Structures are given as structure tokens and as C-alpha cells.
Amino acid sequence: MEPHTQAGMADKFLHFAAVECPQDPLYVAICLAVAEQPQLLALLQHAPSTQARPNLLLAALHERVLAGVKHPLAAYYPSVGGTRLPDAALPALLLDFARSQSAELTALLRSRSTQTNEIGRCAVLWPALQQIAQLTGRQDLALFDFGCSAGLNLGVDDYRYNYLLDAGGFSLGAPARTGQAAIDCRWLGELAPPATRPWRLSHRLGADPAPIDVNDAAATRWLAACLWPHDRVRAQRLQLALKQARKARHEVRRADDCLAVLADWLTHLPPQVQPVLFNSWVLAYFEAAALTKFRQQLAQLQRRHGLIWLSAEAPGLRPDGLALPPLAAGASASTLWTLQWVEREVQTNLALAWSHPHGAWLQWCAETLTR
Ligand SMILES: C[S@@+](CC[C@H](N)C(=O)[O-])C[C@H]1O[C@@H](n2cnc3c(N)ncnc32)[C@H](O)[C@@H]1O
């Protein structure tokens, strides 16, 4: 790595500490230590240029800790029961750890990208599917998860959702049972969830260019390593969801062109089934030209198969011409959930909900539905 590149990378770690993770004292301390240490900064030269970012190194270090490496650095990681707070000894321990794990860290940095599969989003996906059943009058829904990672969101109908209101709350989803992933979500704003009508997922399929195999211990450890070490709630529900996914065995396919997989899948669905294309935090990875192509191909599939598109992305990636819905108190413009369908050549776009990127809160926006 050239010296000027290393200085640039040090700045990225300082920025990450100040802006991305100020609420996590361990990650702040690690970022500050890495920024000061050329040998640690040099590790990122093993990563592809598009991936050479602080969170990739943080995840690689975390992965080694989760793998059970015996080293005093582990005492700082709550994810393995560590309770030691960042202190003056951390930079030297970090350097020693990185030296002792250099081959393993290099292999991770070369081959992995930061990847998550956030089932907290299912707290919005569940009422969104309910809305689609309501809208179409169809009971059987076929869910295609585009950019599905490990495919955990395909298990949306098997999790429990506990929605918290200012006073009280309500639950949706599968009946509560032990060993099941449960998601707490604050329900903001005035609008209620869509009316309950029976629906089921009769078909489901996930596709991703780099899917995570839920039966591959190293791959799922990487998924866990991409979470932050102090966030025990997300880590625990990830493990529960992985367990449920191993049992459910929903199909996930590796494909560079996931829309081609969708196009083929649609031709095999029975006519009474309502197909739904779902993507959450995937389109941000697309170049502008790829996004245009995605939209064009999608429009064809919508016309041909009555496909409904449910998209949960940054608001800038919403369907063209859709106005942003007003935000309720406590909400912010982070993830916008939208619906798009085509009927008799007329395209309709609807803003369904705002949500926290990991589903910690949601604000329902589909205005025909009042509580
Ligand atoms: C931030 S993760 C989100 C995973 C999952 N949708 C979720 O909500 O937890 C982004 C996913 O998009 C996938 N991805 C990246 N480029 C893609 C593409 N061109 N087509 C489909 N998926 C893609 C990545 O492999 C990764 O699994």
C-alpha cells in the first residue's frame, strides 16, 4: 500500500470511529488503534479495492474472536462474554492478535465482503405481505427474495412480531413458541396494520450472487461477525433464525443474474398464486446502468405475470414518480417500503411504510388503512 493510500485509509478509520460507530466504545477504540498502526492498516491491502473499508477489517477481527481464538483481546468482545472495557492495553493486544492471526485475517479480507441478513426487516415484511393479500384478494402468495443472503427473510411467516405502541402493543406473525426468533418493533404514526385476512406462502425462493449456506459454519460465523459485538439482540435472533432456516430448508440459489432466476420461476407458478418480488437493501449495490436494466426487465415481468414488486430500500431508490410520505414523530427517512404493480398496462406505485433499517421501528403509510 502506498503511503498516501495508507494515510487515506487511516482517515477512513478515524471517520468510522467518529461517524459510524460512536455508540460502540470497542469499535471506536479499535478504529483509533488501527488508524495509528501501519501494520494494521496494511492488512486491508489484501481486500479487493471495492471492499477495503473499516467494517471489513472489523468483521474479520470479530470473526477470529467468534472462531474461538484464545487471546486476551477476546476479553473486550461482549459477543464472546467479554466484559473488559477499552483501555490503554488494547492497541498492543490488537496488534499482537492481528500478527498471530495474520494468515486467517488475510484469507478473510481477500474472500469475504461485509454481508448481513437482517430478519428485523420481517417485522415490516409480514404486514406488507398481509397488505398484498388484502389488495389482490389472493390467499396464496409466492415470495421471491432477490439478494436474499442466507434466505432468512424467506422464513417471515415463522417468526413472531411484537409491536410496541406508546401504550401497550400487539403481536402478529406465527404463534409464539420457544426457540423461535421474535422481533420487537415500535409501531409509529396513526395508521394501523392492514386488516387481517388469511394468507400463506405457497411458494418461496431466494437468489443471491453470493448466498450464505445456513449449514456452513464458517459462512454463518461470518454473517454473525458482520454484526457489532455489543448488539446481543441482533446476534441472538440471527442464531435462532439460522436454526429455523436449517429446519425449514427454503431454497436459495446462487446466481449472478437473479432476475433470470425469477423469470424462469414465474413460468412454473400455478395461476391462482400471487407472485411477489421482494428486495431489501440490495439495489444500493447496483450501478446506475444495472438499475435501469433491472427496472426495464421488471416492468416486462410485471406485465407478463402480474408480479407485484415490494421494495425496501433507501428512499432515493424508490420507484420513479412516487412522492415521499410524511414522517411521523420518531421516524426518519431511512428505509422506504414501496409496492408497484401493473394492471391493464397501468402502473401503480404505493408507499407502504417507513422503517428503521433493521426493523427496530416502522411507520405504516398506506393511507387507505386507518386504525
Ligand atoms: C445488505 S445485504 C441484504 C440481504 C437481505 N436482503 C436482507 O435484507 O437482509 C445485500 C445482499 O445483496 C446481494 N447482492 C449484491 N449484488 C446483487 C445483485 N446484483 N443481485 C442480487 N443480489 C445482490 C448481496 O450478495 C447481499 O446478500
The ligand as an SDF file (V2000), in Angstrom:
LIG
                    3D

 27 29  0  0  0  0  0  0  0  0999 V2000
  -27.1880   -5.8110    2.7060 C   0  0  0  0  0  0  0  0  0  0  0  0
  -27.4150   -7.4390    2.1100 S   0  0  0  0  0  0  0  0  0  0  0  0
  -29.1680   -7.5940    2.3500 C   0  0  0  0  0  0  0  0  0  0  0  0
  -29.5620   -9.0330    2.4410 C   0  0  0  0  0  0  0  0  0  0  0  0
  -31.0520   -9.2610    2.6410 C   0  0  0  0  0  0  0  0  0  0  0  0
  -31.8160   -8.7720    1.5220 N   0  0  0  0  0  0  0  0  0  0  0  0
  -31.5270   -8.6170    3.9170 C   0  0  0  0  0  0  0  0  0  0  0  0
  -32.4300   -7.7720    3.8670 O   0  0  0  0  0  0  0  0  0  0  0  0
  -31.0240   -8.9690    4.9960 O   0  0  0  0  0  0  0  0  0  0  0  0
  -27.2630   -7.2280    0.3630 C   0  0  0  0  0  0  0  0  0  0  0  0
  -27.3550   -8.5270   -0.4310 C   0  0  0  0  0  0  0  0  0  0  0  0
  -27.4540   -8.1770   -1.8140 O   0  0  0  0  0  0  0  0  0  0  0  0
  -26.7460   -9.1340   -2.5590 C   0  0  0  0  0  0  0  0  0  0  0  0
  -26.4490   -8.5940   -3.8990 N   0  0  0  0  0  0  0  0  0  0  0  0
  -25.4120   -7.8060   -4.2700 C   0  0  0  0  0  0  0  0  0  0  0  0
  -25.4730   -7.5680   -5.5940 N   0  0  0  0  0  0  0  0  0  0  0  0
  -26.5790   -8.2060   -6.0700 C   0  0  0  0  0  0  0  0  0  0  0  0
  -27.1720   -8.3520   -7.3740 C   0  0  0  0  0  0  0  0  0  0  0  0
  -26.6360   -7.8030   -8.4460 N   0  0  0  0  0  0  0  0  0  0  0  0
  -28.2970   -9.0930   -7.4750 N   0  0  0  0  0  0  0  0  0  0  0  0
  -28.8570   -9.6580   -6.3840 C   0  0  0  0  0  0  0  0  0  0  0  0
  -28.3150   -9.5720   -5.1460 N   0  0  0  0  0  0  0  0  0  0  0  0
  -27.1950   -8.8550   -4.9860 C   0  0  0  0  0  0  0  0  0  0  0  0
  -25.5230   -9.3770   -1.6880 C   0  0  0  0  0  0  0  0  0  0  0  0
  -24.8630  -10.5940   -2.0360 O   0  0  0  0  0  0  0  0  0  0  0  0
  -26.1400   -9.4150   -0.2930 C   0  0  0  0  0  0  0  0  0  0  0  0
  -26.5130  -10.7010    0.0970 O   0  0  0  0  0  0  0  0  0  0  0  0
  1  2  1  0
  2  3  1  0
  2 10  1  0
  3  4  1  0
  4  5  1  0
  5  6  1  0
  5  7  1  0
  7  8  2  0
  7  9  1  0
 10 11  1  0
 11 12  1  0
 11 26  1  0
 12 13  1  0
 13 14  1  0
 13 24  1  0
 14 15  1  0
 14 23  1  0
 15 16  2  0
 16 17  1  0
 17 18  1  0
 17 23  2  0
 18 19  1  0
 18 20  2  0
 20 21  1  0
 21 22  2  0
 22 23  1  0
 24 25  1  0
 24 26  1  0
 26 27  1  0
M  CHG  2   2   1   9  -1
M  END
$$$$
